Each structure stands twice: as C-alpha cells, then as structure tokens.
C-alpha cells in the first residue's frame, strides 16, 4: 500500500515499504525517474494524483493521448507536383481500405507492460509468521510468552 503525504502545493511524498519517492505533479517528475523518462505516470505519480483527485490521463504526455494522434492527420497532404497526368483507368477505380480480419488466437492486451510493472506483479509480499500456540502474528512458538 502506498502512503501519500503532501509536501507543498505541487510536491508529494510517496512511501512504499522502505522506498521513499518525491513526486512533483506540476513539472511531472518523480524521484524514481520513470515518470520523467517514459512520460507515463509511475505508480507513485498515480497514487499522488489519486490523493489530489486529479485525472490520470492529465498526467500523461500529450503524445499518448487520442486527440494528439487525430490532430496529426487533421491537415490535408497535397502532392508536390501537380503536373502529373493520371490515366483514366486509374482515376475511375474506387479505392477501398483492405478487409481487416481478426487474427487467430487470443487477442493481445491493449498495452504492453513495462519491465517495472512486470517485476512488481511477480514480487510476492512477505508472509507474516503466526505463533503455533496463541495464533497471533509477530512471533513464533519459541518466543511466545503465553
């Protein structure tokens, strides 16, 4: 569980176990540097945004947003040379997009996870030992006071 504490209006301290990270939501930086390099919010930045009730999508670089892609195709692209004669048989043909068939097998996930996310999923939490005598957590049978 990530614990989040405010530092000032822009910075937040996020702790997870022994690791401590400082996230700046205004500049979009984190001390783990993953947020800076990949321009996608890391787990620390997501926890900070959730605490501040900010949108997760607003933390991403505009490059990863749908409207950024749509804007790149908004302008018409005109050919350079207008003097080229196009044959009549080419002009009269209707050009349709290719038929898209679904590939066989299970469909891929919508995004590919980074190495850090995969490592965090594989990491198992420490098992808490219980006492065989009193069934309480934090000690074992040898050190039991009961």
N, C-alpha and C positions, 0 to 999 in steps of 0.2 A: 504494500500500500504506500503510495506516495503522499508525503505530508508537505503541505504548501504553506509558506509564511510570507507575508508582504514585507518588503524592504522599504520601498518608496512607491511613488505613483507609477513607475514603469518597471521596476525590478521586483523579482520574486525569488525566494529561496525554496528549492525543492529538494527534499531528502528522501532517500530510499535506502534503508538499512544503514550501511556505513558510508555510502556515497552522498555527496552534497553538491548540488549544482545551482548556479545562479542564472536565471532566465530574464532577459530584457525584452519585453513584449513590443516596445516601441521600435527598437532597432532590429528586432527579430534575431537575437543572438542567444546562445546558451553556452555554458562553460564546457559542455561535452563536445562542442563544435560540430555536431551532426546537423543541427538546425542551420548553422551558418553555411556549411559546405553543400548540402543537398537541397537547401531551400524548401524542405518539407519539415513541418514541425515534429520534433522528437517527443518522446513520452513526457519529458519534463515540461516542455512548452505546452503540450496538450493539457497536462494537469494544471498548469498556471492559467491557461485560458478558461478552463472549466471553473476554476475558483473565481475568476474575474467575470464570468458569464460572457465571454467573447466567442465569436464563431470560429470553429476550427479552420474553415475554408479561408477566412480572412488572414490567417497566419501564413498560408502557402504563398509562394511566389506567383505573380500573375501568369507566369508561363504555364503553370499546371492547371489553370482554370479554363473552363469550356469557352467562355467568351473571347479569350485571347486567341484561341485557335480559329474561331469564327471570324474575328477581325482580320486575321491574316489572309483570308480568302475573300474579303469584302470588296476589294478593288478589282476591276476588270483588267485582265492582262491582254494587251494588244500585241499582235505580231509586229516585228520591226520593219519588215519590207512589205509595203502594200502593193507593189507592182507584180506580185507573183500571180500567174494565171492558174486558176484551179479548174481542172477538167469537169465537164458537165456530169459525167457518171459519178464523180466523187461528191459533187455538190448535191445531187439528187438523193444520195443514200442517207438514211436515217441512222444515226449512231446511238445505240443504246448501251447502257452500262452492262458489264458482264453479269451473268447469273451467279449469285452467291449461294453456295450450298454449305450447309453446316458440316464441319469436319467430323469424321467418325471418332467415337470415343468420348470420354468425359470432357466437358468444356473447361477451358483454363479459367483460373480465377481472374478477377478484373484487374488486379495489380500484382506485381512481383514484390515480395517482401525483401527488405534489406538484410544484410548479414546480422546486424544487431538485433533486429526483431526475431529472426530465426533462433539466435542464441538465447534470447530471453525466454522464448517458448520452451526450449529444451531444458532450461535450467529448472531444477526441482527445488521446491522450498525445503528448508531443513525440517526434519522430523522432530517433533517435541517428544522427549522421553517422559514416560509416566512411571510412577512408582508401582511396583507389584503388590505392595502391602496396602497402601492407602488410596491408590489410583489417582493421585494428584500429579500435576505437571510441574517440572522443575528440578526434580531429584530422582534418585533411583532407590532400589531396595536396600543397598548397603548404607546409604547416607540418610535413610528415613529415620525420623525422630519418634515416630509412633510405635 
